[in-house]
Amino acid sequence: YVRHVGHRKPNVFDKSDISRVLIVLGIAAVVLGYVIFLTSQSVLFRSAGIDNRVNAGAALGVAGVLVGTMAWLAGKLEPRRRVVAFSTAIACTVAAGVFVSQTLASFWTSAAEEQHAIVTAIARASGSTPPWRTLILDGVCPEQGPAVVFADEWDLTGALQVHYDDHSLKADVAQEAMHATSRGLGIDMTFLGRFSTRIYPYGPNLAVYDYSRNRLYRLFDKQQAERYLAASRPSFRCPTQRSFA
């Protein structure tokens, strides 16, 4: 299509000022797209995963610089080669983008399949009416490459609430720093340099589901929690979250 349009308007490559303006505007868009870091320390400059949304604004600028540079270079070729060179460069860029996007998408597809398998396994172990009100998921890594499986309380809670059609349910994902306290099961979380601890009180409403062993553990008191952490908890280790970066 680009070659077709180029053959209809071959003289566009003689106007080098158009490509220069596109490059300048593209650079400006990149700067404006990333200037958010001046007002927030919570910006993660990642090329993949859910954190790459910060790149959305600057991506338009990158496209402008790429297309402007390709047009500028094509304008320096012989007239009969300009359109072919420019359209070929555009096609290769688009093909590379599709290849990258589809490769990343494969991780999200696998993560979605694992999410479904986890929720199905929890429902099978818990029954149609769960004997717990708060569930801690253990024995599964929170991410597959840049894709999230279940990484925090918000995503697993939502999945179980939708499955059971019960918005009173709560859930969380075990971390390596999970420990038994006098008040309840504690889960330590460190992200973006901020440390937090979530405490879930013991009792008949608290349970841990070990996905790797397909077993549900009820935690009525601190002693049961300590026994689970000492003997029943999976021994495998997961990469730290966002480690793909």
N, C-alpha and C positions, 0 to 999 in steps of 0.2 A: 504493500500500500504506500509506504513512504517513497519507494522508487517510482511508483506511478505518479504520485503528486509532484515529485521532483522533476520528472520529465516534462510535466505540464508547465512548471515554473522554474526552469533551470537558472534564470538570472538571479534567483534569490541568494545564491552563494557569492555573487559579486558585491553584495552589501555587507561588508565585514563589520559594519557598525552594529548590525542586528545581533551578531554572535557576541560581540564585546559587551553590549548592553545586557544580554542574557547571562553572561558569565558574572558580570558585576552584581546584577540583581540576585543571582543564585548565591553568591558569597554573602550578600546582605541577609538573605533568607536563612542561611546556615547560622550566621551570628545571632540573628533574632530568635531563631528556633532554640538555641542553646543558652540564651542569656538568662533563662529561668534560674540557672545555678547561682546567680548573684543574690537571689532572694530566698533560696531554700537549700538546705544541706541534705535533703532527702531525695535528691535526684540521682538516679543510677544510670550511668552511661554504658548501657549494655547493647550488644548487637542482636540479641535473641532473648527469648523468654518474655514474661509479662512485663518486664522492666523496660523493654525497648520502645514503649509508647512515647517516651520522651523524645524519640527521634522523629516522630511523625511530622512535626512542623519543619524541621531542618531537612527532611527528605526531599521536599519540593525544591529547596535550594541546591541540593546535591544533583537532582535531575537537571536543573537549569545549567549548572556548571558543566555537567557531562555533555548535554546536547549542544550547548554553546561552543564548547571546546571541539567537539566533533565537527560542527559546521565550520568553525574557523579553520581547522586543519583541512577539511574537504575543499574549502575555497582556494587553497594554495595548489591544488592539483589541476591537471588539464581539464577543461570544461567537460569533455566526454566521460571523464572518470569521476567527477564530483558526486553525481547522484548515486552511482553504484557504491562508492566508498562510504558515503554518509548513510545510505540505507542499510548497508551491510553492518556498519558499526552499531547502528540502532538495534538491528535484529539480534546481534550478538549480545548486546547489553540486556535486552529483554529476555533472551533465552537464559542468560546467566541468572537473572533475577528469578525466573520461574524455577530453575534448578535449585537455587538456594531455598526458596520458599517451600517447595515441595519436600525437600530434604528435612527442613525444620518441621513441616507439618506431619511427617511420619512419626516424630516423637509425640506430638499431641494426640495423634490417633491411638498410639499404643497406651498413652496415659489415660485416655478416655476409656479404653477397653479395660484397663486395670481398675479404674474407678468403679465401673459397673460390676466387675468381679468382686471387689471388696464389699460393696454395699450388698450384693446378693449373698455373699458368705456371712456377713453380719446378720442379715435377716434370717438366714437359715439357722444360725446358731441361737438367735434370740427369740425366734417364733414370731407369730403375727402380732402379738402384744409384747413388747420388750419388757423384761423384768428389771430394767434399769431406766433411769431418767438422764444419767450422764454416762457416756461411753468414751473410753480412751482407746484409741487405735494404736496397736503396737505391732512390730514385726513386718513393717513395710517401709521402704524408702520414700521420702516425700516427693521426690522428683525423678523424672527420666530425662536426663540431659537438660535442655532448657524448658521442658514441659512439666507442669505441676500435676501431681497425682492428688494427694491430700497433704498439705503442708502446714495447716494451722487450724485453729478452732472454727473459723468462719466458713471454710469450704466444706469440711466434713459435717458440721452442724447442719448446714443447708441441705446437703445431700440426704441425710437421715430424716430431716423434717419433711422433705418432699416425699421420700419413700413411704414413711409412716403417716403422712398427712397429720402431723402432730408438731405444732410449733413450740411446745414446752420442752422438747428434747434438747439436750446439749451434748456436745462431743468435742474432742480435742485429739491431737496427734502426739504420741510420745516422742520425747527427745532423749538424747543420751544422758542429759542431766536430770532425768526424772528421778525423784527421791521421795521417801516417806517422811512426813513431818508429823508433829503431834496433832496438828489441826486437819490434815488431809494429805492427799497425794499431790506433790508439787511438781510442776513442769517449768523448768527454766528456759527462757528464750532470749537469744541475743540477735538483734538484727539492726543494721545501720548504726552500730555502735551503742544501741540502747538495750539495756538489760531489764527483763521483767520476769516475774514469777507468778504463775497461776496456780491457785490452790483449790482442789476439789475435795470437799468433806467426805469422810468415810461414811458408810452406811448401806442400807439395802438398795439405794438408788445409784450407787457407783459400781461400775464394772470396767474391766479391761479386756479387750478382744485381741488375742494374739493371732494375727492373720497367717503367719508362717506355720503355726501348728493347728490352726482352726479350732481354738479353744477360747471359751469365755470364762473369765475369772471374776467373781464377786469380791469386792473389797469392803468388808464390814468394819474393819478396824486396822490400826497401824501394824499389828503383827501379821495380818494376812498380806498387807502391802509389802512388808519387808520380805516375807517368804517369796512372794512373786518376783520381786526385784533381785533376790539372791539366787533363786533356783529356776524359776520359770521363764524369766525374760530371755528373749533371743540373744544369742551371742554375736550376731553379725553387726557390722558397722556400715553406716551409709555415708556418702560424701556430704560435706557441709552444704547447706542450701545455697543456691546460686553459684556453686563451685564450677559450673560449666564456663563461667566467664573467665 
